[in-house]
Amino acid sequence: MSGDYCTDEGARRIKAKIEEYWRDRGYDVDVNLVGASFVAAMRSARTDVRSDMVNGLPRFRKAA
């Protein structure tokens, strides 16, 4: 499924999209992928996408 961002590959795709979006606007954003173990409610393992942003916005502008 192309829109499934809970898989490992999906998490890598969304990580790349976030980094590219903010890089194009002159910001450095640190995005990390954190593998989580099996989740019974989801009936699968998942990969979390975490960043250094605050309230969805970058903290630092890229050095000129």
N, C-alpha and C positions, 0 to 999 in steps of 0.2 A: 504494500500500500504506500503510495507516494507521500501522503500527508501524515504518516505515522511518525511522530517525532519522539516517541517513547523508546524506540529501538536504538541500538548503538549507532547504526548508520544514520538514522533520522536525527539523533542528537548531534552528530558531526555536521550534518547539513545545516541545522539551525544555528550551530556555533559559528560556522563559516558565514552565514547570512548576517548574523548580528555583528561580527567583526568587520565585514565588508561595509555594511550600512554606516557604521560609525567612522570607519577609516575614510570613507568617501566624504565625510563631513568634517574631517580634521581632528578626530579624537582617537586616542588609544584606549581600547577597552580590553581588559583581560577576562577571557571566557574560559572556564574549565569544565571538563566532563568528569563526573563522579559516578562510577558504577555502583549501583545498589544491588543488594541481594534479592532473592525471590520475594515477591510481595503477594500474599495470598489473595487479596482483593482483586489484583490485576491478573492473577494466575500466571505471572511471568516475572522476569527480572526487569529492571529498568535502568536507564542512564539519566542522571540529573544534569541539567545545564546550569552552571552557577557563574556569576560574574562579579566584578568589583564595582558595578554601577550602584548608585543610590537612588531609590525611587524611580528606577528605569532610565536614569540619565547618567552619562559618563562623569567621572570625577575630575579628570584632567584632560586638557587640550594638548594635542601633540606638539612637541617642541618644533619651532619653526626652523 
